[in-house]
């Protein structure tokens, strides 16, 4: 597996965390890979043999592009042979405005949108191995889209405060950082992302703990609970299992085992 991340142009840094490229070779047999929740929404273009998701006990082929909103549980995707992905990692409070779509809570969101017109252009470039040019096309599309969207400084300030505090900041303090009342911030945030400030903060905090456990599977859970503002270790464990489906200790054991086998790649975000 090969994974790279790329900084967005300066003009996009209020809306997009990064662009990324991933390539995996799965062989002839269909194989699954898990995507864990985090505090971002993703727009996914994929190329090769296709990508599917498990839905109601069967595999459902996904179009390219598709949008993956905020997740509250891990999602299993499936692919075979070579799968290449260009992803756009967006802040959840900006992605719907950027695309001109109504906000929603769909975990995987399939949509008709002018962005789909990029697919044949990107497919040709990817087939020719011109990945840098494909990424440049995606960046230019979003630069053009961004120029049509009025920036919401309240949401930007709120989001920046939440990420700087790693999801530990109370809603009242997020509102103060955004120079807004709690009521106004919650209304605007829900309109823009489909989620509350508390929802997104919880995911950001989980993401930080998950990243720490990936880097150090033997990390002290009580210390992590204190560092990230959980009431105690039991509170951390409950919240972690809510989002990941496993306890922090089980995740740490899995991370240690799969890192040793060299067949597992974690998508670690700052």
C-alpha positions as a printed NumPy array, in Angstrom:
array([[  0.   ,   0.   ,   0.   ],
       [  1.162,   3.512,  -0.809],
       [ -0.262,   6.645,   0.829],
       [  0.631,  10.333,   0.403],
       [ -0.926,  13.533,   1.708],
       [ -0.644,  16.993,   0.159],
       [ -1.187,  20.426,   1.685],
       [ -3.99 ,  22.431,   0.07 ],
       [ -3.26 ,  25.808,  -1.534],
       [ -3.415,  28.726,   0.907],
       [ -6.826,  29.791,  -0.413],
       [ -8.36 ,  26.413,   0.532],
       [ -6.956,  25.932,   4.021],
       [-10.096,  27.25 ,   5.689],
       [-12.169,  24.499,   4.051],
       [ -9.878,  21.576,   3.175],
       [ -7.456,  19.804,   5.513],
       [ -5.509,  18.027,   2.763],
       [ -5.623,  16.185,  -0.531],
       [ -4.403,  12.598,  -0.51 ],
       [ -3.511,   9.704,  -2.795],
       [ -3.662,   6.02 ,  -1.923],
       [ -2.893,   2.876,  -3.898],
       [ -3.529,  -0.675,  -2.735],
       [ -3.073,  -3.994,  -4.543],
       [ -5.453,  -6.623,  -3.195],
       [ -5.002,  -9.485,  -5.649],
       [ -7.762, -11.346,  -7.471],
       [ -9.831, -12.038,  -4.359],
       [-12.151,  -9.386,  -2.935],
       [-10.617,  -8.094,   0.298],
       [-11.919,  -5.663,   2.886],
       [-10.351,  -2.684,   4.583],
       [-11.73 ,  -0.737,   7.502],
       [-12.105,   3.037,   7.745],
       [-12.354,   4.414,  11.273],
       [-14.377,   7.515,  12.216],
       [-12.6  ,  10.85 ,  12.588],
       [-13.454,  14.532,  12.556],
       [-13.49 ,  15.001,   8.775],
       [-15.674,  14.492,   5.722],
       [-14.076,  12.956,   2.622],
       [-14.746,  13.287,  -1.1  ],
       [-13.439,  10.128,  -2.785],
       [-12.483,   9.54 ,  -6.436],
       [-11.463,   5.946,  -7.145],
       [ -9.912,   4.179, -10.121],
       [ -9.167,   0.582, -11.061],
       [-11.371,  -2.409, -10.313],
       [-13.92 ,  -0.444,  -8.308],
       [-14.803,  -0.052,  -4.675],
       [-17.768,  -1.493,  -2.751],
       [-19.293,  -1.148,   0.674],
       [-21.072,  -3.722,   2.817],
       [-24.76 ,  -2.789,   2.984],
       [-27.575,  -4.939,   4.409],
       [-25.498,  -8.086,   4.151],
       [-24.391,  -7.59 ,   0.52 ],
       [-21.778,  -5.586,  -1.337],
       [-22.903,  -2.369,  -2.988],
       [-20.677,  -0.854,  -5.681],
       [-19.864,   2.799,  -5.073],
       [-19.762,   5.38 ,  -7.847],
       [-16.826,   7.712,  -8.285],
       [-16.861,  10.19 ,  -6.77 ],
       [-18.728,   9.583,  -3.544],
       [-18.769,  11.569,  -0.34 ],
       [-18.16 ,  10.033,   3.057],
       [-19.578,  12.226,   5.782],
       [-18.811,  12.016,   9.47 ],
       [-18.918,   8.409,  10.648],
       [-20.018,   7.217,  14.074],
       [-18.914,   3.604,  13.473],
       [-16.182,   1.96 ,  11.361],
       [-17.095,   1.221,   7.736],
       [-15.847,  -1.754,   5.722],
       [-14.931,  -1.157,   2.085],
       [-14.007,  -3.891,  -0.375],
       [-11.787,  -3.96 ,  -3.463],
       [ -9.758,  -6.358,  -5.56 ],
       [ -6.769,  -6.031,  -7.853],
       [ -5.487,  -2.447,  -7.949],
       [ -7.446,   0.371,  -6.365],
       [ -6.229,   3.965,  -6.587],
       [ -7.873,   6.807,  -4.69 ],
       [ -7.664,  10.566,  -4.778],
       [ -9.293,  11.935,  -1.646],
       [-10.235,  15.409,  -0.463],
       [-10.306,  15.661,   3.334],
       [-12.677,  18.483,   4.287],
       [-13.726,  20.114,   7.513],
       [-17.306,  18.947,   8.134],
       [-18.585,  22.478,   8.731],
       [-17.434,  23.568,   5.243],
       [-17.913,  20.598,   2.905],
       [-21.623,  20.989,   2.135],
       [-21.33 ,  24.706,   1.402],
       [-18.292,  24.007,  -0.782],
       [-20.306,  21.527,  -2.846],
       [-23.528,  23.539,  -2.728],
       [-25.394,  20.639,  -1.101],
       [-27.829,  20.501,   1.822],
       [-26.191,  19.12 ,   4.951],
       [-27.028,  15.608,   6.109],
       [-25.971,  12.763,   8.376],
       [-25.417,  10.144,   5.683],
       [-22.314,   8.115,   6.502],
       [-21.693,   7.413,   2.817],
       [-23.367,   9.974,   0.612],
       [-23.951,   9.227,  -3.104],
       [-24.873,  12.312,  -5.064],
       [-25.391,  13.764,  -8.528],
       [-23.137,  16.763,  -8.837],
       [-21.038,  18.61 , -11.453],
       [-17.898,  17.375,  -9.673],
       [-18.583,  13.959, -11.263],
       [-17.549,  15.481, -14.597],
       [-13.966,  15.306, -13.322],
       [-14.013,  11.499, -13.258],
       [-13.226,  10.77 , -16.954],
       [-10.461,  13.401, -17.009],
       [ -8.91 ,  12.022, -13.843],
       [ -9.274,   8.418, -15.045],
       [ -7.258,   9.19 , -18.185],
       [ -4.512,  10.881, -16.168],
       [ -4.373,   8.069, -13.614],
       [ -4.229,   5.438, -16.36 ],
       [ -1.209,   7.284, -17.781],
       [  0.416,   7.47 , -14.341],
       [  0.16 ,  11.263, -14.251],
       [ -0.945,  11.478, -10.621],
       [  0.415,  14.988, -10.035],
       [ -1.645,  16.309, -12.942],
       [ -4.755,  14.546, -11.642],
       [ -4.257,  16.129,  -8.226],
       [ -3.767,  19.526,  -9.872],
       [ -7.118,  19.122, -11.662],
       [ -8.877,  18.36 ,  -8.354],
       [ -7.204,  21.302,  -6.612],
       [ -8.211,  23.666,  -9.415],
       [-11.81 ,  22.477,  -9.238],
       [-11.966,  23.327,  -5.548],
       [-10.205,  26.654,  -6.022],
       [-12.939,  27.545,  -8.502],
       [-15.662,  26.257,  -6.167],
       [-14.224,  28.149,  -3.195],
       [-14.346,  31.44 ,  -5.111],
       [-18.139,  31.048,  -5.339],
       [-18.669,  30.482,  -1.607],
       [-18.803,  33.253,   0.971],
       [-16.506,  32.399,   3.869],
       [-18.215,  32.05 ,   7.242],
       [-15.734,  33.471,   9.743],
       [-17.815,  32.296,  12.706],
       [-17.631,  28.654,  11.647],
       [-13.96 ,  28.939,  10.74 ],
       [-13.106,  30.383,  14.175],
       [-15.222,  27.757,  15.92 ],
       [-13.677,  24.91 ,  13.945],
       [-10.142,  26.184,  14.478],
       [-10.751,  26.412,  18.236],
       [-12.185,  22.879,  18.342],
       [ -9.249,  21.382,  16.484],
       [ -6.665,  23.335,  18.473],
       [ -8.236,  22.067,  21.699],
       [ -8.364,  18.532,  20.216],
       [-12.085,  18.261,  20.85 ],
       [-11.853,  19.007,  24.566],
       [-13.318,  22.541,  24.575],
       [-16.825,  23.032,  26.038],
       [-19.438,  24.416,  23.641],
       [-19.629,  27.692,  25.577],
       [-15.893,  28.277,  25.054],
       [-16.14 ,  27.345,  21.359],
       [-18.885,  29.958,  21.017],
       [-16.748,  32.547,  22.805],
       [-13.826,  31.815,  20.464],
       [-16.178,  32.323,  17.513],
       [-17.572,  35.566,  19.016],
       [-21.083,  34.103,  18.937],
       [-23.769,  32.995,  21.345],
       [-24.096,  29.271,  21.972],
       [-27.543,  29.274,  20.364],
       [-26.371,  31.031,  17.195],
       [-23.283,  28.847,  16.859],
       [-25.239,  25.614,  17.338],
       [-27.82 ,  26.67 ,  14.753],
       [-25.201,  27.658,  12.168],
       [-23.073,  24.599,  12.873],
       [-26.01 ,  22.212,  12.485],
       [-27.035,  23.943,   9.241],
       [-23.535,  23.666,   7.79 ],
       [-22.523,  20.157,   8.881],
       [-25.688,  18.331,   9.954],
       [-24.105,  17.798,  13.38 ],
       [-23.833,  19.671,  16.656],
       [-20.622,  21.167,  18.011],
       [-20.631,  18.449,  20.693],
       [-20.978,  15.683,  18.049],
       [-17.964,  16.895,  16.09 ],
       [-15.905,  17.6  ,  19.205],
       [-16.5  ,  14.005,  20.311],
       [-15.183,  12.687,  17.004],
       [-12.149,  14.98 ,  17.083],
       [-11.337,  13.793,  20.609],
       [-11.763,  10.126,  19.639],
       [ -9.493,  10.698,  16.621],
       [ -6.721,  12.034,  18.868],
       [ -6.915,   9.04 ,  21.242],
       [ -6.991,   6.626,  18.297],
       [ -3.886,   8.257,  16.814],
       [ -2.056,   8.07 ,  20.135],
       [ -2.884,   4.367,  20.482],
       [ -1.685,   3.699,  16.954],
       [  1.622,   5.42 ,  17.664],
       [  1.954,   3.853,  21.126],
       [ -0.304,   0.784,  21.59 ],
       [  0.893,   0.443,  25.206],
       [ -0.061,   4.008,  26.15 ],
       [ -1.497,   4.434,  29.648],
       [ -5.276,   4.767,  29.252],
       [ -5.782,   6.667,  32.494],
       [ -3.216,   9.227,  31.334],
       [ -4.936,   9.512,  27.946],
       [ -8.283,  10.021,  29.665],
       [ -6.803,  12.874,  31.701],
       [ -4.997,  14.418,  28.707],
       [ -8.125,  14.51 ,  26.545],
       [-10.6  ,  15.617,  29.175],
       [-12.564,  12.419,  29.789],
       [-14.066,  12.025,  33.259],
       [-12.016,   8.879,  33.854],
       [-10.67 ,   5.793,  32.081],
       [-14.106,   4.158,  31.982],
       [-15.545,   7.209,  30.224],
       [-12.753,   7.073,  27.626],
       [-13.337,   3.349,  27.063],
       [-17.093,   3.81 ,  26.564],
       [-16.648,   6.656,  24.085],
       [-13.853,   4.875,  22.223],
       [-15.915,   1.703,  21.836],
       [-18.902,   3.784,  20.694],
       [-16.931,   5.055,  17.693],
       [-14.548,   2.184,  16.947],
       [-16.574,  -0.866,  17.975],
       [-13.726,  -2.094,  20.213],
       [-12.202,  -1.042,  23.523],
       [ -9.006,   1.065,  23.551],
       [ -7.06 ,  -1.914,  24.912],
       [ -8.315,  -4.158,  22.082],
       [ -7.491,  -1.483,  19.515],
       [ -3.981,  -1.178,  20.944],
       [ -3.429,  -4.954,  20.756],
       [ -4.689,  -5.   ,  17.158],
       [ -2.496,  -2.045,  16.196],
       [  0.581,  -3.689,  17.713],
       [ -0.071,  -6.981,  15.939],
       [ -0.802,  -5.452,  12.544],
       [  2.118,  -3.026,  12.668],
       [  4.397,  -5.999,  13.305],
       [  2.93 ,  -7.844,  10.307],
       [  3.465,  -4.807,   8.03 ],
       [  0.109,  -5.307,   6.299],
       [ -1.808,  -2.513,   7.989],
       [ -1.7  ,   1.222,   7.315],
       [ -3.338,   3.754,   9.607],
       [ -4.552,   7.048,   8.231],
       [ -3.146,   9.338,  10.905],
       [ -4.321,  12.942,  10.829],
       [ -2.834,  15.812,  12.798]])
